[in-house]
């Protein structure tokens, strides 16, 4: 099987995960059960997960020259992600996200953006984008996402886009219009339907909607395809959507089988949600074990 190279573009963060007994009410208090730190950010998470699935991976993003940025870069390099496209901004702070995880595995996020959106269209290197087999966009400045999508599309390179939680607040119309694949959660799908992006999104060949414990659905020109997912005891759902996207892409780009892509994506999401932290990279062996055990 010929190797494939995927370029991911978007946020590179440092995550501080706090496991709490419950989400605090206004003027209330919750107890912290445990704390851990690791790299995060959707683009970085997908890149690390793809590398764990034996896909050659490039990354476009930005970090500060602080300790958090150094740790984030070291972790990604150890995972096998190429960082030649990552900008290090002197005198700036890397974005830090504080993830509150309750006893059911649900997640709430606090954070400062830092410099995780410092990449502008002028900073892009078109040759780097044209050299890969697929481009996966995640949440970032709409102008930057659109510029990357244009370069890839004009070069005949397929594009996927996971706009994330800010889909209702930002105009991602151009990037959505150029995407061959669109990934959204069931909550984000509602925002897509309500916003101005729906016409652009429906032009995509495939729209994939993740539904948490209920699996995922893919809307294709040939009709919808549904995979029910896998029963797990969720520990931490942070990063599960990123792991799903990596598993789906690694399979779809190699095999072009939508049923298997959904199954592998759901297996990757389930493995990540059953462990602590957003950066629990599923391996090919672990994914195949899940698929075999649940078949």
C-alpha positions in Angstrom: 0.0 0.0 0.0 1.4 3.4 -1.0 2.1 5.8 1.8 -0.1 8.8 2.2 0.7 12.2 3.7 -1.9 14.3 5.4 -1.4 18.0 6.4 -3.5 19.2 9.3 -3.9 22.9 10.0 -5.3 24.8 13.0 -4.8 24.9 16.8 -1.8 23.7 18.7 -2.5 24.0 22.4 -1.3 22.9 25.8 -4.0 21.2 27.8 -4.5 21.1 31.6 -7.1 18.4 32.4 -8.9 18.7 35.7 -11.1 15.8 36.7 -13.8 17.1 39.0 -16.6 15.6 40.9 -19.1 17.8 39.1 -19.3 21.0 37.1 -19.7 23.9 39.5 -22.9 25.9 39.6 -22.8 29.7 39.6 -21.3 30.8 43.0 -20.6 27.1 43.7 -17.6 24.9 44.1 -16.4 21.5 42.8 -13.6 19.3 44.0 -10.6 18.4 41.8 -10.0 14.7 41.8 -6.9 14.7 39.6 -4.9 16.8 37.3 -2.7 16.1 34.2 -1.1 18.1 31.4 -0.4 17.2 27.8 -0.5 18.7 24.3 -3.8 19.5 22.8 -5.5 21.5 20.0 -7.6 19.9 17.3 -5.1 20.1 14.5 -2.4 18.7 16.7 -4.6 16.0 18.1 -5.6 14.8 14.6 -2.0 14.9 13.5 -0.8 12.8 16.4 -3.6 10.3 15.9 -2.8 10.0 12.2 0.8 9.4 13.0 -0.2 6.7 15.4 -2.2 5.1 12.6 1.0 5.1 10.4 0.1 8.0 8.2 2.8 10.5 7.4 1.7 13.8 8.9 2.5 17.5 8.5 1.2 20.3 10.6 0.5 24.0 10.2 -0.1 25.9 13.4 1.6 28.3 15.9 2.9 28.2 19.4 4.8 30.6 21.7 8.4 30.3 22.6 7.5 29.5 26.2 7.7 26.3 28.1 4.3 25.1 27.0 5.1 25.6 23.4 8.4 23.7 23.8 6.6 20.8 25.5 3.9 20.7 22.9 6.4 20.6 20.1 8.5 17.9 21.8 5.4 15.7 22.3 4.3 16.0 18.7 7.8 15.3 17.4 7.9 12.2 19.6 4.6 11.1 18.1 6.1 11.3 14.6 4.5 14.6 13.4 6.6 16.9 11.1 6.7 20.4 12.6 8.3 22.3 9.7 5.1 24.2 9.2 4.7 25.2 12.8 5.5 28.9 13.6 7.2 29.7 16.9 6.3 33.2 17.9 9.0 35.0 20.0 7.9 36.6 23.2 4.4 35.0 23.0 2.4 32.5 25.1 1.2 29.2 23.8 -2.6 28.8 24.1 -3.5 26.9 27.3 -6.9 25.2 27.6 -8.3 24.0 31.0 -10.5 21.0 30.5 -13.0 20.2 33.2 -14.0 16.5 33.1 -16.8 15.3 35.2 -17.5 11.8 36.5 -19.5 10.9 33.3 -16.6 11.9 31.0 -18.4 15.1 29.8 -16.0 18.1 29.2 -16.2 21.8 29.7 -13.4 24.1 28.5 -11.8 27.3 29.7 -8.9 28.9 27.9 -6.9 31.7 26.6 -6.3 31.7 22.8 -2.6 32.6 23.2 -1.0 32.5 19.7 -2.7 29.4 18.3 -4.2 31.5 15.5 -1.0 33.4 14.5 -0.8 31.8 11.0 -2.2 34.2 8.4 -2.6 33.7 4.6 0.7 35.6 4.1 2.5 33.0 6.3 1.5 30.0 4.2 4.0 28.1 2.0 2.0 26.9 -1.0 4.7 24.3 -1.9 4.2 22.6 1.4 0.5 22.3 0.9 0.8 21.1 -2.7 3.2 18.3 -1.6 0.7 16.3 0.4 -2.1 13.9 -0.5 -4.8 15.4 1.7 -5.4 18.6 3.8 -7.4 18.5 7.0 -8.5 21.9 8.3 -9.7 22.5 11.9 -10.9 25.7 13.6 -8.8 28.8 12.9 -9.2 32.2 11.3 -11.6 31.8 8.4 -9.3 33.7 6.0 -6.4 31.2 6.7 -8.6 28.2 6.4 -10.0 29.5 3.1 -6.5 30.2 1.7 -5.2 26.8 2.6 -8.3 25.2 1.0 -7.9 27.2 -2.2 -4.2 26.2 -2.6 -5.1 22.6 -2.1 -8.1 22.6 -4.3 -6.4 24.3 -7.2 -3.7 21.6 -6.9 -6.2 18.8 -7.1 -5.7 17.8 -3.4 -8.7 16.7 -1.4 -9.7 18.8 1.6 -11.6 18.0 4.8 -12.8 20.5 7.4 -13.8 20.2 11.0 -14.7 23.8 12.0 -15.4 22.9 15.6 -17.3 24.8 18.3 -17.0 28.2 16.7 -18.9 27.2 13.6 -21.9 29.4 14.7 -19.7 32.4 15.3 -17.4 32.5 12.3 -18.0 32.7 8.5 -16.3 29.6 7.2 -18.4 29.6 4.0 -15.5 29.6 1.5 -13.6 26.8 3.3 -16.7 24.7 3.6 -17.5 25.2 -0.1 -14.1 23.9 -1.1 -14.2 20.9 1.3 -14.7 17.4 0.0 -15.4 16.1 3.5 -17.0 18.0 6.4 -16.9 16.8 10.0 -19.3 18.1 12.6 -20.7 16.9 15.9 -24.5 16.6 16.2 -24.5 19.9 18.2 -22.4 21.6 15.6 -24.6 20.3 12.8 -27.5 22.2 14.3 -25.5 25.4 14.1 -24.6 24.6 10.5 -28.2 24.2 9.6 -29.2 27.5 11.3 -26.3 29.6 9.9 -25.3 30.8 6.5 -22.9 27.9 5.9 -25.5 25.3 5.1 -25.5 25.9 1.3 -21.7 25.6 1.2 -21.7 22.5 3.4 -24.2 20.6 1.3 -21.9 21.1 -1.7 -19.4 18.8 0.0 -19.3 15.2 -1.3 -19.6 13.8 2.3 -20.8 15.3 5.5 -20.0 13.2 8.6 -21.9 13.9 11.8 -20.5 12.4 15.1 -23.2 11.5 17.7 -21.1 10.6 20.7 -22.2 7.3 22.2 -24.6 6.8 19.3 -21.9 6.5 16.7 -21.7 8.5 13.5 -23.6 9.2 10.3 -22.2 10.0 6.9 -24.3 11.8 4.3 -23.1 11.0 0.8 -24.3 11.5 -2.7 -25.5 7.8 -2.6 -27.5 8.3 0.6 -26.8 8.2 4.3 -24.6 5.6 6.0 -24.8 5.0 9.8 -22.5 3.2 12.2 -23.9 2.7 15.8 -20.5 3.1 17.5 -19.2 1.0 20.4 -20.4 0.6 24.0 -17.8 2.0 26.4 -17.6 3.4 29.8 -16.5 7.0 29.1 -13.6 8.4 31.1 -12.8 11.6 29.2 -14.5 12.5 25.9 -12.0 15.4 25.2 -10.3 14.7 21.8 -12.6 11.8 20.9 -13.9 13.7 17.9 -10.3 14.4 16.7 -9.5 10.7 17.1 -12.6 9.9 15.1 -11.6 12.2 12.3 -8.1 10.7 12.2 -9.4 7.1 12.0 -12.0 8.0 9.4 -9.4 9.8 7.2 -6.7 7.2 7.5 -9.2 4.6 6.3 -11.1 6.6 3.7 -8.0 7.9 2.0 -6.6 4.4 1.7 -9.6 2.3 1.1 -12.5 4.6 0.0 -15.0 2.4 1.9 -17.4 4.6 3.9 -18.7 1.8 6.2 -15.2 0.8 7.3 -14.1 4.4 7.6 -17.0 5.1 10.0 -16.3 1.9 12.0 -12.6 2.8 12.3 -13.4 6.4 13.2 -15.8 5.2 15.9 -13.3 2.7 17.3 -10.7 5.5 17.5 -13.1 7.8 19.3 -14.2 5.1 21.7 -10.6 4.2 22.6 -9.8 7.9 23.3 -12.9 8.5 25.3 -12.2 5.4 27.5 -8.9 6.9 28.7 -7.7 10.1 30.4 -6.7 13.0 28.2 -7.3 14.3 24.7 -4.0 12.9 23.4 -4.5 9.2 23.8 -3.3 8.1 20.3 -5.0 4.9 19.2 -2.8 2.4 17.4 -3.7 0.3 14.4 -3.5 -2.8 16.6 -5.8 -1.4 19.3 -8.3 -0.3 16.6 -8.4 -3.7 15.0 -8.9 -5.4 18.4 -12.0 -3.2 19.0 -13.3 -4.0 15.5 -12.7 -7.7 16.0 -14.2 -7.9 19.5 -17.3 -6.0 18.5 -17.9 -7.7 15.1 
